[in-house]
Amino acid sequence: MARSQIGNLAALAALAMASWGAQSTYPLPGGYYAAMETGLARIQARLGAEPHATLEEIEQAAGWRHFPHAMLAAAALYVNPATGNRSKGDPTKLAAAIRIGDLAAEADERGNYYSRLDSYWDTYMWLEAYRRLEPQLGPQRRARWAAALERNVGHVYERCRAWRDFPAYNCHFLGTSTNHFAQWAVNLMIAGRLFGRTEWRLLGEHILKRLATTEQSPDGYWGEYSQAGPTNGYNLLTLAAVGVYWEYTKDPAALAALRRATDFHTHFSYPDGLPVEVINDRNRYWDLNLYGNFAFTHFDDGRAFAALLWEQFPAARLDMESLGRIAQNALYYHQGPLAPVPQQRAHYAWRLAGPAGIRKTGPWVTALSGLMSTQPAGMRWFLERQANLSVFHQATGLIVSGGNSQAQPELATFWETIHGKAHYLPLWSRLEMGDAGARLWLAFRTFFAEVVAPDPEGSERLLRFIIHGRGPTPENARLALQLCLKEGEELTTGSGLHVRVGRQRLSLSSAQIGGLLSHSGWRLSTSAPASLEWPVFPYNPYRNGPEVQLSRAVAVLSVPLVLKAASADYVRPNQQIIEFNLGFGAPVR
């Protein structure tokens, strides 16, 4: 493509984004249609500038992966009579949908469609578009698209049939993730209906019904490793599949599952919409996305939650995959009143059946997790549950990260070294949540700890760690907090040190810290002999190695545990008390 064409497309994209920015405050579902208009303007400009581009060539550009997702956005704009959709019946939207579908069909005929990573997500969008556009396609194109869709859905039929009655739909039995298996089932259900393949429809519905009933935890999530703890980012994809199952079957069991999932996600999301990381066993970070948001809109509070997620979604993230999900949310949006969600309340507390819970008090949100890790070290796609605490403030976001990692004792909340080997996963845990705070007990080999988080008072948030010695003393033991520092902002210490946060390594002693750290509006004070290391790059499953982006790094603030042996007492209570006081704004005097 010529340089002038690239410049013109960039200008059009900027104009479209500005247009959406002005309209993104529309109430839902109108905001979804405004965003789809923005996205389609970019797509139509590019298709006009590159009339002979293939699907492979289009998807090479950043943000254009999963290009067939945009087909459903064009189809939704063309067919849906919803209030806020000004493009109903617009032939240019129909032309865009047909062009994208033809590109997918051409790629399939060349053998280049299914081999694309996660192509079945695209196939779902294509099926939904085909269902709505079938009368407009004409017999030749209709047969061509149908043949391509049947080929792609047929790829997963035998696997789904073989795995249908496995004991659980998780990684111990499936050759894929729970969320992928759920999407395969959706594709079978829809294609079975469209193309008269009864065996496909029944198989897909059977899998989806089981996901809605026996596979979902009573807490409202689908555990990808086990039901003992959530994979709450990917949970949204499984949620979307069960939501589509309800749209097609109206199975009341599915609606009950959506209610449980709505409770889970509304309570275990921060005020900025991001999922709480300390309970997640696959992802330390999960960008705000719109997967399955329509499934929340059966309920008054769910509609408010979908609106919150939409308000927080950045216009710059309007890529092809997001367009498809926005279209899905628009097509399956359920109108009704709104009720407050936990993020909008001054106070709330919620816990799982297992030892994990969350509390919001004013602008502070604190999550504690004693969920136990059972996955062996070295499982690439899962993280060890080694972190126990996260602290969020509405003015600055996450301050103390509870993101998990793999084979990184330095990031664990507690670790001990015995005979030269580091141990950092708790052996036992218990959580209590009362009227004025929460307390988490964690047992290790040579000590057990209490993490005490009383409700904040005003701008202050106290964290207390009580350490009880047990048995022989370790060679080394430490408590660590993962602090979220922001590149380019200043970090100041109680000793008067001022440092601009960047890639330069920081290794601050207790004397240099001087009992106080201040950064990005918050401050942390302690009398404990704490040291700090920056940057520490956590494990990233997608890289099968450490993160490289500085925005993914954390600072590790660590305090040595003082565990003194006593000849007469195997258990030695209250050997050490470590306190951190987090504040925001001017200090309380």
FIGU-230598 format. One record per residue (C-alpha): y, z, x; residue number from 0. Coordinates in Angstrom, 3 decimals, padded with zeros to 6 digits, m for minus. Layout:
N
{pt {Y,Z,X},NUM}
...
//
This chain:
589
{pt {000.000,000.000,000.000},0}
{pt {003.477,m000.864,001.305},1}
{pt {005.805,001.880,002.561},2}
{pt {008.332,001.073,m000.185},3}
{pt {005.634,001.462,m002.837},4}
{pt {004.641,004.858,m001.411},5}
{pt {008.285,005.935,m001.505},6}
{pt {008.645,004.767,m005.113},7}
{pt {005.508,006.656,m006.140},8}
{pt {006.735,009.810,m004.417},9}
{pt {010.052,009.543,m006.252},10}
{pt {008.274,009.027,m009.574},11}
{pt {006.024,012.014,m008.898},12}
{pt {009.028,014.223,m008.093},13}
{pt {010.800,013.098,m011.264},14}
{pt {007.700,013.747,m013.346},15}
{pt {007.264,017.219,m011.865},16}
{pt {010.894,018.048,m012.632},17}
{pt {010.339,016.823,m016.183},18}
{pt {007.300,019.048,m016.616},19}
{pt {009.160,021.992,m015.060},20}
{pt {011.720,021.661,m017.837},21}
{pt {008.995,021.504,m020.491},22}
{pt {006.382,023.915,m019.159},23}
{pt {007.842,026.761,m021.218},24}
{pt {006.741,025.000,m024.420},25}
{pt {004.370,027.185,m026.444},26}
{pt {000.760,026.113,m026.254},27}
{pt {m000.711,023.681,m026.842},28}
{pt {002.573,021.734,m026.557},29}
{pt {002.911,022.642,m022.888},30}
{pt {m000.464,021.072,m022.178},31}
{pt {000.698,017.758,m023.613},32}
{pt {003.923,017.845,m021.606},33}
{pt {001.869,018.328,m018.436},34}
{pt {m000.488,015.498,m019.345},35}
{pt {002.499,013.199,m019.884},36}
{pt {003.692,014.129,m016.399},37}
{pt {000.311,013.485,m014.834},38}
{pt {m000.239,010.196,m016.629},39}
{pt {003.173,008.934,m015.511},40}
{pt {002.072,009.401,m011.890},41}
{pt {m001.265,007.748,m012.549},42}
{pt {000.196,004.765,m014.387},43}
{pt {002.666,004.243,m011.550},44}
{pt {m000.069,004.248,m008.958},45}
{pt {m002.434,002.025,m010.938},46}
{pt {000.402,m000.433,m011.390},47}
{pt {001.160,m000.407,m007.672},48}
{pt {m002.507,m000.740,m006.665},49}
{pt {m004.094,m003.042,m009.250},50}
{pt {m007.174,m003.760,m007.120},51}
{pt {m007.888,m000.261,m005.793},52}
{pt {m011.404,001.109,m006.179},53}
{pt {m012.293,004.601,m007.284},54}
{pt {m013.184,005.459,m003.691},55}
{pt {m009.814,004.250,m002.403},56}
{pt {m007.856,006.120,m005.076},57}
{pt {m009.679,009.384,m004.382},58}
{pt {m008.862,009.295,m000.663},59}
{pt {m005.303,010.487,m001.360},60}
{pt {m004.674,014.235,m001.428},61}
{pt {m004.755,015.587,m004.981},62}
{pt {m006.603,012.536,m006.352},63}
{pt {m010.176,013.772,m005.928},64}
{pt {m012.095,013.869,m009.227},65}
{pt {m009.929,011.016,m010.501},66}
{pt {m012.164,010.435,m013.591},67}
{pt {m010.929,013.801,m014.925},68}
{pt {m007.667,012.030,m015.746},69}
{pt {m009.545,009.812,m018.184},70}
{pt {m009.815,012.689,m020.648},71}
{pt {m006.081,013.416,m020.348},72}
{pt {m005.258,009.804,m021.245},73}
{pt {m007.773,009.860,m024.103},74}
{pt {m006.418,013.162,m025.453},75}
{pt {m002.869,011.814,m025.477},76}
{pt {m004.006,008.671,m027.268},77}
{pt {m006.193,010.203,m029.988},78}
{pt {m005.097,013.762,m030.688},79}
{pt {m002.644,014.300,m033.567},80}
{pt {m001.636,017.791,m032.416},81}
{pt {001.949,018.975,m032.735},82}
{pt {003.639,018.395,m029.397},83}
{pt {001.704,015.216,m028.588},84}
{pt {004.266,012.418,m028.671},85}
{pt {001.808,009.813,m027.340},86}
{pt {m000.614,009.651,m030.274},87}
{pt {m001.593,006.004,m030.612},88}
{pt {000.308,004.920,m027.474},89}
{pt {m001.510,001.791,m026.228},90}
{pt {m000.475,002.491,m022.625},91}
{pt {m002.471,005.732,m022.709},92}
{pt {m005.482,003.881,m024.067},93}
{pt {m005.094,001.277,m021.323},94}
{pt {m004.974,004.006,m018.660},95}
{pt {m008.116,005.677,m019.990},96}
{pt {m009.959,002.359,m020.082},97}
{pt {m008.863,001.472,m016.555},98}
{pt {m010.105,004.805,m015.197},99}
{pt {m013.404,004.464,m017.073},100}
{pt {m013.890,000.951,m015.737},101}
{pt {m013.270,002.184,m012.196},102}
{pt {m015.940,004.849,m012.701},103}
{pt {m018.365,002.276,m014.120},104}
{pt {m017.742,m000.074,m011.177},105}
{pt {m018.366,002.751,m008.716},106}
{pt {m021.580,003.643,m010.517},107}
{pt {m022.803,000.049,m010.436},108}
{pt {m022.192,m000.061,m006.685},109}
{pt {m024.124,003.198,m006.264},110}
{pt {m021.002,005.115,m005.207},111}
{pt {m020.397,007.369,m008.205},112}
{pt {m023.186,009.935,m008.425},113}
{pt {m023.195,010.554,m004.658},114}
{pt {m019.620,011.876,m004.849},115}
{pt {m019.501,015.671,m004.542},116}
{pt {m019.850,017.389,m007.935},117}
{pt {m019.721,014.094,m009.813},118}
{pt {m021.219,015.725,m012.910},119}
{pt {m017.883,017.454,m013.589},120}
{pt {m016.394,013.942,m013.789},121}
{pt {m019.293,012.811,m015.975},122}
{pt {m018.450,015.570,m018.458},123}
{pt {m014.841,014.337,m018.717},124}
{pt {m016.092,010.772,m019.092},125}
{pt {m018.482,011.789,m021.896},126}
{pt {m015.687,013.524,m023.783},127}
{pt {m013.420,010.506,m023.356},128}
{pt {m016.180,008.097,m024.432},129}
{pt {m016.806,010.154,m027.549},130}
{pt {m013.168,009.796,m028.587},131}
{pt {m012.528,006.228,m027.489},132}
{pt {m015.815,004.597,m028.498},133}
{pt {m014.334,002.658,m031.467},134}
{pt {m011.675,001.174,m029.142},135}
{pt {m013.969,000.036,m026.343},136}
{pt {m015.563,m003.072,m027.811},137}
{pt {m019.305,m003.773,m027.620},138}
{pt {m019.463,m004.968,m023.987},139}
{pt {m017.484,m002.108,m022.458},140}
{pt {m019.143,000.408,m024.764},141}
{pt {m022.578,m000.688,m023.551},142}
{pt {m021.447,m000.663,m019.920},143}
{pt {m020.006,002.846,m020.089},144}
{pt {m022.973,004.165,m022.076},145}
{pt {m025.430,002.793,m019.503},146}
{pt {m023.524,004.425,m016.637},147}
{pt {m023.256,007.742,m018.466},148}
{pt {m026.950,007.806,m019.347},149}
{pt {m027.875,007.060,m015.751},150}
{pt {m025.778,009.940,m014.456},151}
{pt {m026.886,012.486,m017.025},152}
{pt {m030.480,011.399,m016.489},153}
{pt {m030.260,012.466,m012.835},154}
{pt {m030.413,016.143,m013.805},155}
{pt {m032.748,016.047,m016.799},156}
{pt {m036.025,016.653,m014.945},157}
{pt {m034.585,019.521,m012.936},158}
{pt {m033.173,021.181,m016.030},159}
{pt {m036.493,020.745,m017.831},160}
{pt {m038.401,022.278,m014.914},161}
{pt {m036.013,025.223,m014.594},162}
{pt {m035.531,025.866,m018.318},163}
{pt {m037.782,028.920,m018.552},164}
{pt {m037.200,030.427,m015.120},165}
{pt {m036.719,034.240,m015.217},166}
{pt {m032.959,034.050,m014.597},167}
{pt {m030.303,031.396,m014.185},168}
{pt {m029.046,032.549,m010.801},169}
{pt {m029.410,031.656,m007.143},170}
{pt {m032.818,033.322,m006.770},171}
{pt {m034.438,030.736,m009.023},172}
{pt {m032.137,027.737,m009.395},173}
{pt {m031.560,025.063,m006.801},174}
{pt {m027.875,025.209,m007.677},175}
{pt {m025.281,027.727,m008.828},176}
{pt {m025.159,029.171,m012.325},177}
{pt {m021.929,027.351,m013.133},178}
{pt {m023.361,023.988,m012.035},179}
{pt {m026.509,024.487,m014.101},180}
{pt {m024.324,025.309,m017.095},181}
{pt {m022.405,022.058,m016.660},182}
{pt {m025.617,020.023,m016.389},183}
{pt {m026.685,021.554,m019.701},184}
{pt {m023.375,020.614,m021.340},185}
{pt {m023.744,017.021,m020.176},186}
{pt {m027.290,016.872,m021.568},187}
{pt {m026.144,018.302,m024.899},188}
{pt {m023.256,015.853,m025.318},189}
{pt {m025.074,012.777,m024.009},190}
{pt {m028.074,013.627,m026.175},191}
{pt {m025.841,013.571,m029.229},192}
{pt {m023.958,010.426,m028.253},193}
{pt {m026.954,008.320,m027.257},194}
{pt {m029.663,009.610,m029.574},195}
{pt {m031.598,011.407,m026.823},196}
{pt {m032.919,014.329,m028.828},197}
{pt {m034.853,015.819,m025.900},198}
{pt {m031.647,015.951,m023.856},199}
{pt {m029.677,017.605,m026.661},200}
{pt {m032.308,020.238,m027.356},201}
{pt {m032.753,021.070,m023.677},202}
{pt {m029.008,021.408,m023.109},203}
{pt {m028.575,023.582,m026.183},204}
{pt {m031.490,025.802,m025.193},205}
{pt {m030.015,026.478,m021.736},206}
{pt {m026.540,027.083,m023.140},207}
{pt {m027.786,029.442,m025.837},208}
{pt {m029.627,031.439,m023.196},209}
{pt {m026.432,031.584,m021.120},210}
{pt {m024.613,032.925,m024.175},211}
{pt {m027.200,035.621,m024.809},212}
{pt {m029.639,036.939,m022.215},213}
{pt {m027.923,035.546,m019.096},214}
{pt {m024.515,037.100,m019.684},215}
{pt {m023.915,040.649,m018.523},216}
{pt {m022.824,043.025,m021.298},217}
{pt {m019.596,043.293,m019.278},218}
{pt {m018.839,039.632,m020.033},219}
{pt {m019.619,037.816,m016.791},220}
{pt {m022.398,035.619,m015.455},221}
{pt {m023.578,036.956,m012.100},222}
{pt {m024.413,034.109,m009.756},223}
{pt {m026.382,036.371,m007.412},224}
{pt {m027.376,038.990,m009.972},225}
{pt {m026.048,040.647,m013.101},226}
{pt {m025.233,043.717,m011.013},227}
{pt {m021.824,042.280,m010.152},228}
{pt {m019.568,039.339,m010.986},229}
{pt {m018.595,036.133,m009.288},230}
{pt {m015.442,036.167,m011.355},231}
{pt {m013.800,032.950,m010.147},232}
{pt {m016.783,030.698,m010.812},233}
{pt {m017.391,032.682,m013.979},234}
{pt {m014.629,030.597,m015.562},235}
{pt {m016.711,027.427,m015.159},236}
{pt {m019.719,028.954,m016.889},237}
{pt {m017.341,030.260,m019.544},238}
{pt {m016.071,026.716,m020.108},239}
{pt {m019.628,025.476,m020.608},240}
{pt {m020.421,028.159,m023.185},241}
{pt {m017.070,027.416,m024.839},242}
{pt {m017.993,023.725,m025.194},243}
{pt {m021.399,024.757,m026.555},244}
{pt {m019.627,026.661,m029.341},245}
{pt {m017.360,023.694,m030.096},246}
{pt {m020.403,021.477,m030.655},247}
{pt {m022.767,023.911,m032.377},248}
{pt {m020.655,026.765,m033.825},249}
{pt {m023.415,029.135,m032.710},250}
{pt {m022.168,032.694,m033.448},251}
{pt {m023.978,033.955,m030.343},252}
{pt {m021.664,031.787,m028.268},253}
{pt {m018.571,033.212,m029.962},254}
{pt {m019.779,036.740,m029.189},255}
{pt {m020.229,035.733,m025.542},256}
{pt {m016.699,034.330,m025.465},257}
{pt {m015.361,037.627,m026.813},258}
{pt {m017.098,039.561,m024.044},259}
{pt {m015.861,037.106,m021.426},260}
{pt {m012.309,037.359,m022.744},261}
{pt {m012.429,041.143,m022.377},262}
{pt {m013.710,040.804,m018.835},263}
{pt {m011.150,038.264,m017.647},264}
{pt {m008.129,039.774,m019.346},265}
{pt {m008.835,043.166,m017.783},266}
{pt {m009.917,041.989,m014.344},267}
{pt {m006.964,039.699,m013.672},268}
{pt {m003.715,040.756,m012.021},269}
{pt {m000.353,040.339,m013.777},270}
{pt {000.100,037.018,m011.947},271}
{pt {m003.137,035.737,m013.506},272}
{pt {m005.246,035.796,m010.342},273}
{pt {m008.746,037.282,m010.618},274}
{pt {m009.303,040.705,m009.048},275}
{pt {m010.903,039.986,m005.675},276}
{pt {m012.596,043.307,m004.882},277}
{pt {m015.378,042.692,m007.441},278}
{pt {m016.001,039.062,m006.402},279}
{pt {m019.104,038.330,m004.320},280}
{pt {m018.343,034.673,m003.517},281}
{pt {m014.611,034.208,m003.078},282}
{pt {m012.016,036.317,m001.306},283}
{pt {m009.332,034.053,m002.758},284}
{pt {m009.252,032.184,m006.046},285}
{pt {m006.189,030.110,m006.845},286}
{pt {m004.913,030.299,m010.376},287}
{pt {m006.582,027.544,m012.354},288}
{pt {m007.101,026.520,m015.947},289}
{pt {m010.894,026.338,m016.149},290}
{pt {m012.096,027.180,m019.637},291}
{pt {m008.826,028.650,m020.896},292}
{pt {m009.489,027.158,m024.340},293}
{pt {m012.432,029.558,m024.685},294}
{pt {m010.004,032.498,m024.791},295}
{pt {m008.028,031.034,m027.681},296}
{pt {m010.454,032.122,m030.415},297}
{pt {m008.811,035.544,m030.155},298}
{pt {m005.257,036.832,m030.517},299}
{pt {m005.212,038.463,m027.080},300}
{pt {m007.036,035.499,m025.571},301}
{pt {m004.284,033.135,m026.726},302}
{pt {m001.731,035.394,m025.042},303}
{pt {m003.843,035.394,m021.878},304}
{pt {m004.077,031.590,m021.909},305}
{pt {m000.279,031.488,m022.274},306}
{pt {000.145,033.864,m019.319},307}
{pt {m002.114,031.716,m017.140},308}
{pt {m000.222,028.608,m018.189},309}
{pt {003.167,030.140,m017.407},310}
{pt {001.953,031.081,m013.918},311}
{pt {000.338,027.716,m013.149},312}
{pt {002.430,025.901,m010.508},313}
{pt {003.586,022.356,m011.264},314}
{pt {002.748,021.336,m007.705},315}
{pt {m000.929,021.936,m008.467},316}
{pt {m001.080,019.221,m011.123},317}
{pt {m003.926,017.290,m009.494},318}
{pt {m006.591,015.167,m011.177},319}
{pt {m009.038,018.012,m011.756},320}
{pt {m006.295,020.117,m013.339},321}
{pt {m005.354,017.232,m015.641},322}
{pt {m008.887,017.087,m016.996},323}
{pt {m008.999,020.841,m017.567},324}
{pt {m005.597,020.759,m019.263},325}
{pt {m006.896,018.030,m021.558},326}
{pt {m009.999,020.080,m022.359},327}
{pt {m007.808,023.103,m023.141},328}
{pt {m005.573,021.018,m025.388},329}
{pt {m008.417,019.398,m027.318},330}
{pt {m010.190,022.685,m027.970},331}
{pt {m007.170,024.960,m028.399},332}
{pt {m007.403,027.344,m031.383},333}
{pt {m004.062,028.111,m033.012},334}
{pt {m003.209,031.604,m034.207},335}
{pt {m001.120,034.706,m033.538},336}
{pt {m000.797,036.389,m030.150},337}
{pt {m001.575,039.996,m029.272},338}
{pt {m000.572,041.792,m026.063},339}
{pt {m002.915,041.499,m023.093},340}
{pt {m003.475,044.238,m020.501},341}
{pt {m001.070,042.581,m018.047},342}
{pt {001.730,043.059,m020.584},343}
{pt {001.041,046.756,m021.172},344}
{pt {002.630,049.610,m019.261},345}
{pt {m000.754,051.288,m018.809},346}
{pt {m004.403,050.369,m019.162},347}
{pt {m007.759,051.289,m017.637},348}
{pt {m011.054,049.406,m017.816},349}
{pt {m014.365,049.683,m016.053},350}
{pt {m017.653,047.869,m015.764},351}
{pt {m020.974,049.451,m016.577},352}
{pt {m021.452,049.631,m012.809},353}
{pt {m019.158,051.484,m010.413},354}
{pt {m016.074,049.272,m010.606},355}
{pt {m012.861,049.763,m012.521},356}
{pt {m009.190,048.888,m012.700},357}
{pt {m006.031,050.748,m013.733},358}
{pt {m002.506,049.553,m014.386},359}
{pt {000.321,052.069,m014.300},360}
{pt {003.766,050.515,m014.626},361}
{pt {004.074,047.814,m011.946},362}
{pt {001.051,049.105,m009.980},363}
{pt {m002.504,047.824,m010.420},364}
{pt {m005.328,049.521,m008.514},365}
{pt {m008.959,048.394,m008.507},366}
{pt {m011.911,050.340,m007.099},367}
{pt {m015.380,048.949,m006.542},368}
{pt {m018.570,050.645,m005.477},369}
{pt {m020.696,047.645,m006.452},370}
{pt {m023.639,047.490,m004.079},371}
{pt {m024.519,044.464,m001.986},372}
{pt {m028.139,043.310,m002.132},373}
{pt {m027.761,039.881,m000.586},374}
{pt {m029.016,039.653,003.012},375}
{pt {m026.556,038.910,005.781},376}
{pt {m026.226,035.224,006.562},377}
{pt {m026.377,033.865,002.985},378}
{pt {m023.644,031.296,003.396},379}
{pt {m022.326,031.142,m000.145},380}
{pt {m022.150,034.875,m000.870},381}
{pt {m020.066,037.690,000.559},382}
{pt {m021.213,041.191,001.359},383}
{pt {m019.670,043.833,m000.878},384}
{pt {m017.995,045.730,001.945},385}
{pt {m014.521,046.361,000.491},386}
{pt {m013.809,049.065,m002.057},387}
{pt {m010.098,049.085,m002.862},388}
{pt {m007.252,046.782,m003.797},389}
{pt {m003.632,047.564,m004.669},390}
{pt {m001.225,045.168,m006.387},391}
{pt {002.462,045.529,m007.247},392}
{pt {004.144,043.205,m009.736},393}
{pt {007.152,042.624,m007.486},394}
{pt {005.234,041.435,m004.427},395}
{pt {001.630,040.747,m005.428},396}
{pt {m001.367,042.024,m003.525},397}
{pt {m000.541,044.647,m000.878},398}
{pt {m003.998,046.020,m000.048},399}
{pt {m006.666,043.357,m000.369},400}
{pt {m010.173,044.220,m001.467},401}
{pt {m011.493,040.812,m000.467},402}
{pt {m015.086,040.873,000.756},403}
{pt {m016.446,039.076,003.801},404}
{pt {m019.623,038.560,005.772},405}
{pt {m020.692,040.172,009.060},406}
{pt {m017.185,041.521,009.679},407}
{pt {m017.373,045.315,009.953},408}
{pt {m013.698,045.424,010.909},409}
{pt {m012.805,044.320,007.355},410}
{pt {m015.007,046.887,005.617},411}
{pt {m013.297,049.865,004.016},412}
{pt {m015.656,052.139,005.967},413}
{pt {m017.951,051.510,008.891},414}
{pt {m019.960,053.511,011.377},415}
{pt {m021.778,052.694,014.615},416}
{pt {m025.195,054.252,015.222},417}
{pt {m027.214,053.419,018.345},418}
{pt {m024.881,050.519,019.007},419}
{pt {m025.289,048.928,015.555},420}
{pt {m022.511,048.726,013.000},421}
{pt {m023.260,049.803,009.416},422}
{pt {m020.636,049.026,006.814},423}
{pt {m022.305,048.704,003.409},424}
{pt {m022.518,051.858,001.295},425}
{pt {m025.931,053.299,000.467},426}
{pt {m024.862,054.842,m002.836},427}
{pt {m021.737,054.919,m004.976},428}
{pt {m020.285,056.525,m008.067},429}
{pt {m017.028,055.964,m009.941},430}
{pt {m015.167,058.327,m012.227},431}
{pt {m012.141,057.230,m014.219},432}
{pt {m010.141,059.961,m015.903},433}
{pt {m006.891,060.231,m017.794},434}
{pt {m004.755,060.517,m014.650},435}
{pt {m006.517,058.417,m012.054},436}
{pt {m009.810,057.324,m010.561},437}
{pt {m012.198,058.600,m007.913},438}
{pt {m014.876,056.615,m006.087},439}
{pt {m017.655,058.242,m004.025},440}
{pt {m019.369,056.209,m001.303},441}
{pt {m022.313,057.420,000.773},442}
{pt {m023.047,056.168,004.297},443}
{pt {m025.533,057.274,006.945},444}
{pt {m023.443,059.928,008.695},445}
{pt {m020.820,060.760,006.063},446}
{pt {m019.805,060.304,002.483},447}
{pt {m016.285,059.591,001.319},448}
{pt {m014.140,060.134,m001.742},449}
{pt {m011.511,057.521,m002.499},450}
{pt {m008.992,059.232,m004.747},451}
{pt {m006.378,057.141,m006.546},452}
{pt {m004.204,059.303,m008.819},453}
{pt {m001.890,057.420,m011.133},454}
{pt {001.348,056.426,m009.389},455}
{pt {004.549,058.345,m009.950},456}
{pt {007.458,055.947,m010.320},457}
{pt {007.731,053.749,m007.257},458}
{pt {005.161,055.774,m005.270},459}
{pt {001.398,055.203,m005.078},460}
{pt {m000.769,057.774,m003.223},461}
{pt {m004.199,056.932,m001.811},462}
{pt {m006.327,059.819,m000.526},463}
{pt {m009.588,059.526,001.429},464}
{pt {m011.680,062.682,001.808},465}
{pt {m014.425,062.482,004.417},466}
{pt {m017.498,064.726,004.381},467}
{pt {m019.786,064.750,007.428},468}
{pt {m023.523,064.396,006.905},469}
{pt {m026.309,064.663,009.449},470}
{pt {m025.856,063.457,013.033},471}
{pt {m022.477,062.159,014.142},472}
{pt {m021.995,058.418,014.732},473}
{pt {m020.791,056.912,017.985},474}
{pt {m017.817,055.530,016.115},475}
{pt {m016.592,055.470,012.509},476}
{pt {m013.448,054.146,010.925},477}
{pt {m011.561,053.678,007.690},478}
{pt {m009.723,050.365,007.304},479}
{pt {m007.255,048.859,004.844},480}
{pt {m006.677,045.112,004.660},481}
{pt {m002.913,044.625,004.371},482}
{pt {m001.444,041.374,003.068},483}
{pt {001.363,040.216,005.352},484}
{pt {003.500,037.170,004.601},485}
{pt {004.260,034.592,007.244},486}
{pt {007.930,034.449,008.213},487}
{pt {008.805,037.869,006.806},488}
{pt {009.658,040.896,008.912},489}
{pt {007.335,043.810,009.584},490}
{pt {009.106,047.002,010.643},491}
{pt {007.620,050.269,011.849},492}
{pt {008.626,053.904,011.992},493}
{pt {009.207,053.625,015.743},494}
{pt {011.937,051.023,015.175},495}
{pt {009.848,047.946,015.971},496}
{pt {010.863,044.740,014.147},497}
{pt {008.419,041.813,014.230},498}
{pt {008.545,038.447,012.455},499}
{pt {005.060,037.774,011.077},500}
{pt {003.520,034.591,012.450},501}
{pt {000.561,033.419,014.508},502}
{pt {001.498,035.698,017.380},503}
{pt {m001.107,038.413,017.741},504}
{pt {m000.024,041.959,016.953},505}
{pt {m001.904,044.981,018.193},506}
{pt {000.089,048.075,017.258},507}
{pt {m000.843,051.579,018.330},508}
{pt {m000.293,054.714,016.309},509}
{pt {002.797,055.473,018.398},510}
{pt {004.236,052.014,017.739},511}
{pt {003.598,052.339,014.012},512}
{pt {005.242,055.757,013.970},513}
{pt {003.725,056.701,010.639},514}
{pt {005.491,053.936,008.690},515}
{pt {005.099,050.206,007.970},516}
{pt {007.563,048.216,005.836},517}
{pt {007.114,044.620,004.747},518}
{pt {008.106,042.331,001.871},519}
{pt {009.715,045.163,m000.121},520}
{pt {006.872,047.668,000.202},521}
{pt {006.375,050.509,002.640},522}
{pt {003.308,052.457,003.686},523}
{pt {003.526,055.882,005.273},524}
{pt {000.809,058.050,006.758},525}
{pt {000.442,060.969,009.155},526}
{pt {m002.965,059.664,010.269},527}
{pt {m003.353,058.033,013.726},528}
{pt {m003.471,054.481,012.384},529}
{pt {m003.520,051.275,014.449},530}
{pt {m002.961,047.714,013.270},531}
{pt {m004.369,044.303,014.210},532}
{pt {m002.945,040.970,013.050},533}
{pt {m004.052,038.280,012.298},534}
{pt {m007.685,038.836,011.341},535}
{pt {m009.296,035.768,009.777},536}
{pt {m011.986,036.546,007.181},537}
{pt {m015.154,034.549,006.626},538}
{pt {m014.861,031.455,004.440},539}
{pt {m018.135,030.255,002.832},540}
{pt {m016.823,026.702,002.495},541}
{pt {m016.214,026.480,006.234},542}
{pt {m019.254,028.613,007.097},543}
{pt {m016.911,030.306,009.525},544}
{pt {m013.567,032.079,009.728},545}
{pt {m010.441,031.039,007.862},546}
{pt {m007.861,029.039,009.806},547}
{pt {m004.848,029.229,007.481},548}
{pt {m002.468,032.035,008.320},549}
{pt {m001.911,032.626,004.598},550}
{pt {m005.577,033.687,004.404},551}
{pt {m005.348,036.187,007.269},552}
{pt {m004.973,039.929,006.809},553}
{pt {m003.723,042.789,008.952},554}
{pt {m006.294,045.524,009.475},555}
{pt {m004.878,049.033,009.467},556}
{pt {m007.585,051.370,010.739},557}
{pt {m007.940,055.112,011.217},558}
{pt {m010.774,056.689,013.240},559}
{pt {m012.972,059.135,011.369},560}
{pt {m013.358,062.530,013.028},561}
{pt {m016.904,063.670,012.323},562}
{pt {m017.813,066.810,014.197},563}
{pt {m021.395,068.005,014.313},564}
{pt {m022.247,071.528,013.242},565}
{pt {m025.532,073.050,014.353},566}
{pt {m026.158,075.007,011.163},567}
{pt {m024.859,072.650,008.456},568}
{pt {m026.353,069.261,007.706},569}
{pt {m023.510,068.519,005.264},570}
{pt {m019.986,069.424,006.375},571}
{pt {m017.494,069.105,003.483},572}
{pt {m013.848,068.145,003.849},573}
{pt {m013.960,067.315,007.547},574}
{pt {m011.017,064.967,007.261},575}
{pt {m008.387,064.030,004.707},576}
{pt {m006.462,060.799,005.236},577}
{pt {m003.542,059.935,003.000},578}
{pt {m001.470,056.808,002.602},579}
{pt {001.639,056.692,000.481},580}
{pt {002.635,053.256,m000.761},581}
{pt {006.146,052.792,m002.075},582}
{pt {008.331,050.030,m003.360},583}
{pt {012.085,049.943,m003.269},584}
{pt {014.193,052.856,m002.018},585}
{pt {012.166,055.898,m000.902},586}
{pt {011.950,058.908,m003.197},587}
{pt {013.817,061.889,m001.691},588}
//
